[in-house]
Amino acid sequence: YAEIAEKEGLPQIAKLFSVIAFSEEIHGKRALKLLREAKSTEENLKASFESEQAVAGVSYGNFIKAAEAEGNKAAALHFSQSRDVEEVHARLYKEAMNHLMEERETTYYVCTICGYVSDGILPDECPVCQAKRDLFVKFA
């Protein structure tokens, strides 16, 4: 919204949208701290795995159906890609739980377009959104 207001020559409204978005981010982070007490890494991995599975399996499925019912192909594609990425997140958490005791080190590559995470291999292009490899961020 801020970008649109800026393009329309309304810098103060753009600033307001940016400020409120930042404020909402703070609210979200504070709420997460309240909802999640610190637990062991193993428990945190398990909770994260279960959350990613639920989001990929239920939430995004509902979002996709709603977007398709509205005829919004762009939203349906976005939600479909996001679901695919969440499934990868769930797999990575599951693998991390299995390798927790091994302390296996890896390099991750994250697509800056859709959020896809690749474990150890920089793909030529993103398997979810087809972004080129130079659009990935490396986490070594």
C-alpha positions in Angstrom: 0.0 0.0 0.0 2.9 2.3 0.8 4.4 1.9 -2.6 1.1 2.7 -4.3 0.5 5.8 -2.2 4.1 6.9 -3.0 3.5 6.5 -6.7 0.3 8.4 -6.4 2.2 11.3 -4.9 1.0 10.8 -1.3 4.2 10.5 0.7 2.6 11.1 4.1 0.0 8.3 3.5 2.9 6.1 2.2 4.7 6.8 5.4 1.6 5.9 7.5 1.2 2.6 5.7 4.9 1.8 6.4 4.7 2.8 10.0 1.6 0.7 10.7 3.1 -2.3 8.9 6.2 -2.0 11.1 4.0 -1.7 14.2 2.1 -4.8 13.2 5.3 -6.7 12.8 6.3 -5.8 16.3 2.8 -6.9 17.5 3.3 -10.2 15.8 6.8 -10.8 17.3 5.5 -10.0 20.8 2.6 -12.3 20.4 4.8 -15.1 19.3 7.0 -14.6 22.3 4.0 -15.0 24.6 2.6 -18.0 22.7 5.8 -20.0 22.6 7.7 -20.6 25.8 11.4 -21.6 25.3 11.7 -25.3 25.0 14.5 -27.7 23.9 15.7 -27.6 20.3 14.2 -31.0 19.8 10.7 -29.8 21.0 11.0 -26.7 18.9 11.8 -28.7 15.8 8.9 -30.9 16.4 6.5 -28.0 16.9 7.8 -26.2 13.8 7.4 -29.4 11.7 3.8 -29.9 12.9 3.0 -26.2 12.2 4.5 -26.3 8.7 2.6 -29.5 7.9 -0.7 -28.0 9.1 -0.2 -24.7 7.2 0.8 -26.6 4.0 -1.9 -29.2 4.3 -4.9 -27.2 5.5 -4.4 -23.4 5.4 -3.0 -23.0 1.9 -5.4 -25.6 0.6 -8.2 -23.4 1.8 -6.6 -20.2 0.4 -6.1 -21.9 -3.0 -9.7 -23.0 -3.2 -11.0 -19.5 -2.2 -8.7 -17.9 -4.8 -9.9 -20.3 -7.5 -13.5 -19.8 -6.6 -13.0 -16.0 -7.0 -11.2 -16.6 -10.4 -8.0 -15.0 -9.0 -5.4 -17.0 -10.8 -2.5 -14.9 -9.5 -3.5 -15.5 -5.9 -4.1 -19.2 -6.5 -0.6 -19.5 -8.0 0.9 -17.5 -5.1 -0.8 -19.7 -2.5 0.1 -22.9 -4.4 3.8 -21.9 -4.5 3.7 -20.9 -0.8 2.2 -24.3 0.0 5.0 -26.0 -1.9 7.6 -24.0 0.0 5.9 -24.8 3.4 6.1 -28.6 2.5 9.8 -28.1 1.9 10.1 -26.4 5.3 8.3 -29.3 7.0 10.7 -31.8 5.3 13.8 -29.8 6.4 12.5 -29.7 10.0 11.9 -33.5 9.9 15.4 -34.1 8.5 16.8 -31.8 11.2 15.1 -33.8 13.9 16.5 -37.0 12.4 20.0 -35.5 12.2 20.0 -33.6 15.5 22.4 -35.9 17.2 24.7 -36.0 14.2 25.1 -32.2 14.1 25.3 -32.4 10.3 26.4 -29.1 8.7 24.9 -27.9 5.5 24.6 -24.8 3.4 21.1 -23.5 2.6 20.0 -21.5 -0.4 16.8 -19.4 -0.1 14.9 -18.1 -3.2 14.2 -14.4 -2.7 11.1 -14.6 -4.9 9.1 -17.4 -3.3 11.0 -18.4 -0.2 11.9 -22.0 -1.4 14.8 -23.5 0.6 17.4 -25.8 -1.0 19.5 -27.9 1.3 23.1 -28.1 0.2 22.6 -27.5 -3.5 22.2 -24.2 -5.3 19.7 -25.0 -8.1 20.0 -23.6 -11.6 16.4 -22.4 -11.1 13.9 -22.5 -8.3 11.7 -25.6 -8.7 8.7 -23.7 -7.3 8.8 -20.3 -9.1 11.5 -20.8 -11.7 13.6 -17.9 -10.4 17.2 -18.0 -11.7 20.0 -19.1 -9.4 21.4 -15.6 -8.8 18.2 -14.8 -7.0 19.1 -17.2 -4.1 20.6 -16.1 -0.9 23.3 -18.4 0.6 23.3 -19.4 4.3 26.6 -21.1 5.1 
